Amino acid sequence: MTDNTDLEFLTAYNVPEGDAHPAIIFERLIDLPEHQHFRDDGIAVEFLYRIAPKIKAGKQQLGMMALPTVQGQFKDLFEQLLCQFFGRMPHFLCILDQEFWLAADQVTREALLEHELCHVRQEVTKTGELRFDQDGNPVYGIVGHDIEEFNYIVRKYGAWQPDIAAFISAASGE
C-alpha cells in the first residue's frame, strides 16, 4: 500500500486505505479452503477504488477482477506505474466501486470481494488439464460467471445484491 498523496494525478481511481481496505477481508478469505490457492501459490492481489460509477450492459459494475496487463509499447510503463503504486507488480488487480464499497456493510463487502475472488482460477490446457508454467508453477487467469460460483456465493451470503434477489424471484415464478 502507498500513501495517496503520491498519487494526486489519479482522477479516476483511488488506492484504498484505512479500516475499509479490501485487503483486510482478503487476508481472511484466503484462509478458506476455496481460496487457499491465493496464499499457497503466492498470488498477489492489489486493490483500487473506481471513483465514478461504471455502467456495463445497463448495470452498475460494483467490482471486477483483472489481469494487470498491457500489450505493446506501453507495457513497461504500465508495469512501472503499478510497481510504483503498490511496491510490487500484482498478479491480479481488484477494482471496486468506491461509493458502494464505503457505504456497504461488512457482510456485503465480503460477499462482493469473495465473488471477485471466484473469478481467479487455474487455467486449463486445450485437453482440460491444469496449466503450469515452465517452472511447474500453476498459471492463473480470469474466468467468467458460472452457476457453481453463483450458487456458492448465494448459499453463503443470500441475496446480498438487488440483482440476485430479482433473479431468485424470477426463477421461483414470483
Rosetta blueprint (number, residue, H / E / L):
1 M L
2 T L
3 D L
4 N H
5 T H
6 D H
7 L H
8 E L
9 F L
10 L L
11 T L
12 A L
13 Y E
14 N E
15 V L
16 P L
17 E L
18 G H
19 D H
20 A H
21 H L
22 P H
23 A H
24 I H
25 I H
26 F H
27 E H
28 R H
29 L H
30 I L
31 D L
32 L L
33 P H
34 E H
35 H H
36 Q H
37 H H
38 F H
39 R H
40 D H
41 D L
42 G L
43 I L
44 A L
45 V E
46 E E
47 F E
48 L E
49 Y E
50 R E
51 I L
52 A L
53 P L
54 K L
55 I E
56 K E
57 A L
58 G L
59 K E
60 Q E
61 Q L
62 L L
63 G E
64 M E
65 M E
66 A E
67 L L
68 P L
69 T L
70 V L
71 Q L
72 G L
73 Q L
74 F L
75 K H
76 D H
77 L H
78 F H
79 E H
80 Q H
81 L H
82 L H
83 C H
84 Q H
85 F H
86 F H
87 G L
88 R L
89 M L
90 P L
91 H L
92 F E
93 L E
94 C E
95 I E
96 L E
97 D E
98 Q H
99 E H
100 F H
101 W H
102 L H
103 A H
104 A L
105 D L
106 Q H
107 V H
108 T H
109 R H
110 E H
111 A H
112 L H
113 L H
114 E H
115 H H
116 E H
117 L H
118 C L
119 H L
120 V E
121 R E
122 Q E
123 E L
124 V E
125 T L
126 K L
127 T L
128 G L
129 E L
130 L E
131 R L
132 F E
133 D L
134 Q L
135 D L
136 G L
137 N L
138 P E
139 V L
140 Y E
141 G E
142 I E
143 V L
144 G L
145 H L
146 D L
147 I H
148 E H
149 E H
150 F H
151 N H
152 Y H
153 I H
154 V H
155 R H
156 K H
157 Y H
158 G L
159 A L
160 W L
161 Q L
162 P H
163 D H
164 I H
165 A H
166 A H
167 F H
168 I H
169 S H
170 A H
171 A H
172 S L
173 G L
174 E L
